[in-house]
């Protein structure tokens, strides 16, 4: 089976590179993945794979049934949406949709899963059980397409026992993969703070209540929650990525808006952080003569990789790729809505190396210059197909 999968991964590589380039060239944002979904549907139709469209607006769900299809059911997932970034790359298949870019590798995820499905469809007479698959919209935007897909019943009829997800990882080279059991990626919430002061002439600070000054104190003070209130055993991030104070060189504005994130790995501490942010922001703003409003939008839970499932997957990856190509990963403060699936059923979210073998530079995710070695698709589709067939042979969790 392993050698057959490897041969099929080589066979489908050029097709998967071609469709990955189309995905990359025509990126679409969250819940707008209409053309993307159509390309996926066309591929599945060409390979005579059963699927259902328009789940969570643009999502696709389907199954590949092997022999004795009810023996065990597992799921595979890829996300579809792009980011609102203007691409800086110059290659021939760069984004043609201005201000939109697959800067997080979801084009690779989709193409890889399509290749996996093509392989499994070829081999369905050689394994027992059913592989259910999800092409999911809106991983990058709250409330997360995973939560919407689950609400619309993708984990039912049939219900998978476990789920695998794969994500590009530029820190590893193409042909390499990484795994981590247990807590892997952080929960995420978004913070919006409006600071109200009293604007006026910047040369007369005694006549104003300066919301920019308040915002400056507030941003610095928030780090006390991380450095002075968080236990060393609770990794925590509070970062502000957007500050808008629409004054001028000589004009103090009335209002400043802050936007940021909260990341951690403990649900009780997660809620406590929110209370501390509200209390600290209010006390600082009012103590400096102003006031503020705090709104916190709840995002995704932390990603928990089932240890037994992930251990089996890592061992299978070593068997498929060789021990030198499989790495242990550290916990990450980035977030993923795959966590919603892993709350409902056993999940394992692993990393696919996409770094270029002849480049030392790491092309960062979520950057306008992100790029991936498309040869990684051979590993991506082949390994996922191998993990699926191996997991279908294992005992129930």
N, C-alpha and C positions, 0 to 999 in steps of 0.2 A: 504493500500500500504506500509506504513512504516513497519508494522510488517512482511509483506511478504519479504520485502527487508532485514530485519534483519535476518530472517530465512535462506534466500538464502546466505547471507554473511557468516553465520556459516557453511552452507553446503559446500561452495566453499573454505573455509579457507585452508584446508589441500592441496587442489590442487594448490592454489596460493602460499603457502609456498614452495611446491615442485618445482614449476617453478621458483620462486624467487631464490631459492638456486642454480638452474642450471644457471640462469643469473649471479649470484654472482661468481659461480665457473669458468665460462668461459667468463670473461669480454672482450670487444672489444672496441678499441679506435674510435675516430670520423671518420665517413664515412667508417668504416671497420666492421660494425655490421652485418656481413653476417649470422653467426650462430645464433645470437640473433634474427634477423629478421625471420629466418626459424622457430625457436621455437614459435615465436608469430604467424606466419602463420599457424603452425600446430594446435595451440590452437584454433584459429579462425575457421579453417576448421572443427575441431572436434565439435565445437559448431554451425556450419552452419551459420556463420556470414560473410556477404559479405565484401570483401576487395580488394584493389589493391596494388601490391607490387612495389618495386624499384622506389619509388618516392624520389627524392634527393638521388639517389644511393641505399640506404638501407631502406628508410622510407616506412611506410605502412599507407594507408588511407582507411577508410571504413565507412559504415553507418548501423544503425539499424533503421528501419522504423516502427513506431507505426501506429495506426489508423490515417486516415487523415494526411498523412506524410508531406504535404506541409503547414500545419497550422503554424508551427513554427519549425525552425531548430537551434540547438545549437551544440557546438563542445566541445570535451574533448581531452586533450593532455597529453602524457607522453614522456619523453626523453629516449634515449637508450644507449648513449655512456658511457664508463668508463674513468678513469683518469690514466695517466702514473705513478702509484705509486706501489711499491712493498708491498704487504700486510704483516702485522706483526701478524695478528690473527692466532690462532691455531685450530679453529673449523673445523669440517669434510668437510664443503663445502667452505673452503677458496679458494682464486683464484689459479687456476692451470696455468694461463697464466702469466708467470714471468714478473714483471714490469708493470702489468695492474691490476686495482682494481676498483670495484664499491664503491669508497670512498665518493660519493656524493648521494648515495641512489637511483640511477636511476633504479637499479634492483627492488627496492620496488615500484617505480613509474610504471614500466611496469607491474609487477605482479598485482598491485592494479587496474590498468585500465583494464587488462584482466578480473579480477574478476567482475569489474563494468559492463563490456560488457556482461559477462555471465548472470549476474542478469537481466540486461535490456532486453536481448534477451528472457529470460524466461517470462518477463512481458510485451512484446511489444503489446499484445492485450489489455493492461490495461492503456495505455497512448496514447495521440495524439501527432503527430509531428515526427521529425527525430533527432536522435543523430548521429552526424558525429564524427569520432575519428581519431586521428593522433598519430602514433608512430614515433617519430622524431629523426633522427640521429644528432650527433654533436652539442649538446648544449654547450659543454666545449671548443670548438675551433672556432675561427673566420673563416668565417663571421657569424657563427651561423646557424645551420641547419634550424631553423625557417625561416630565410630570404630566404633560398634556396627552402624550401617547398612552401612558399608563391609565389615565382617567378614561380614555376612549377604548380601553380593553385589550391592549396588545399583549398583556401577560395572561390572557385567557383564551380558551378555545383554539388551540390547545395551550396549556400552561407549561412553560419551560421550567426545568428544574434549576438551571443555572444560565449565566450569560457571560460572554466574553466581549470586551471592547479593546480596541487598539488605537494608539495615538502616536503620531510622529514625534521623534525625539532627535533634534539636530546635534545633541551632545554625543550621540553614538553614530558610528559610521553605518552606511548601507550594508546590510547583511548581519548586523548585530541587533540584539533585542535586550530588554530589561524587564525585571519583575520585582515586585515587593508584596509580601503578605501583610495582612492587617491594615492599619491606618496608612493611607498613602497620600491622598490629596485633601486639602483643607475645605471646610465649609466656607461659604461666602455670603455676605450681606452687603448692601449698598447704603451709604450714609449721605443724607442731604441736609445741610445746615444753612439756614437763612439768618444772617446777622443784621439786626436793625439798629442803626445809629441815627445821627443827625448830621446831614451833610452841610457843606459850606466851603468857604475859602480856605485853601490849604495853608495859606500864610497866617491864618488866624485860628490856630488849633484850639485855643481856649474857648472858642465860640461853637465848636462842633463836638459831637460824639463820634469818634472815628471808627467805623466798622472795619476798616482795613487793619488798623492796629489791634482791634479785638480779635480779628481772624488770625493775625500773626501769633498772638498769645495762645489762642485756642489750638492751632495746629501743633505748636511746640508742646503745650500742656498735655495733649492727647497721648503723647509718647510716654507719659508717666504711667498710663494704664499698662503699656507693654513692659516698661523697665522696672516699675515699682509695685505693680499690683498683680501681675500675672505670675503664677507659679513657674519655676524653671521647667517643670514637667509639662507645661501647657504652651506649646509654640503659638505665638500670637503676632498678627500683623494688623496695624491700623495705618493706612496710607491715604493721603488726599492727592488726587490727580488733577483736580480742577478747582481753580479759585477765580471767581469773576467779581471784580469791583469796578464798575463802569464809571470811573471818574476820569480826571485828566491830571496833568502835571500840577495844576494849581486848583484842582477841584476834589474835595472829599465827597464821595458818594453817600447816599442815605443807606444803601444796602450792599452787602457782600454775600455771595453764595459760594459754599464749599460743597464738593462732592468727593466721596472717598469710599474705601472698602474696609471690611472687617474679615479677617481670616483666622480660623483656629480649628481645633480638633476635638473639642469637648462641648456637648450641647448645653450643659448647665453654665459653663463659663461663657459660652457664646451669648446667652441671654443676659448674664451679668455685665458683660462688656457693654451691651446696648444701654443698660441702665446707667452705667458709669459715664458713658458718653453724654447722655442726656443731662445728667446732674452737673458734670464738669462744664459743659457748654453753657448751660443756663447760669451757673454761678459766675463764670468768667465774664460773660456778656453783661449780666446785671451789675456785677461788681465794678465794671468799667463804665457804667452809665447807660448801657444799651440794653438790648434784649435779643432773644433768638428763638427760632423754631427748629426742631429737629425731627426729621422724618427718616426712618430706617426701613428699607425694603428687605424682606426676608428672601434669601436666595437658596442656594443648594446646600444640602448636608455634606459632610465630609465623605470621601470615597473610602470604603472599607473593602479590601480584597479578602474574600474568604480564604483562610490559610490552607485548608485541605485542597480546595480547587486550584489555588495558585501554585501550591507545591507540585501538584500533578502537571500543571501547565508548564512550569519551569523544567521539570524532568523531561517532559515531552519535547520541549524546545531544545534541550541539550542533545537529545537523541536525534533530532531533525537537523540541527545546525552545527553541533559540536560544542563542547564545554567552553571553548575560548571565545565563542560568539555570544554567550549568554551572561548578562551582568545583573548584579543586585543593585537596586535603586534606593536612594534616600527618600525620606518624606519630602513632599513639595507643598509650598504654600499657595500654589495655583489651585484652581477649582474646576470641577467637571460635573455636569448634570447626569452623567452615568451613575452617580451616587444614588439617584432615585430608584434605578433598577436594582442596585445592590442592597437597598433597604428591603426590597420585596422578595428577592430570590438571591441565591448565592452568586456573587459576581467576581470577576477577575479582570482588571484593567491593566494592560501591560503596554510597553513602549517599543516602537519600531524605529530603529536607527535610520536616519535619512541624510546624515552628514556625508559630504563628498570625501572620498578616500584620498584625493590628492590636494585637499585644502585643510589647513590648520584652523582657519577662521570658522567660528560657529555663527551661522546665520540665524539670528534669534527669531523665535515665534513672535507673532504680533508686531513684527517690524515691516516696513515698506520694502525691505530688501530680502525678506525671507525666501529661501529657495530650498528645494529638496532634491536629492539624487533619485531620479525616477526609477533607477534600477532596483531601488529598495522594494518596489512593488512585487518583484519576484519572491523575495523573502516574505513580504506582507501577506500575499494571497496564499502562498504555499504553507507557511507556518499556521495560519488560521485554519486552513483546511485540515492540516494534520492534527491540530489541537481539537478540532471538532470531532474527527473520527476516533481519536484516542479517548476523548471524554465520553463518547457514546458507548465505548466498551467498558467503562468503569462502573463500579457499583454506585447505587444511588447515595447522594449525600445524606 
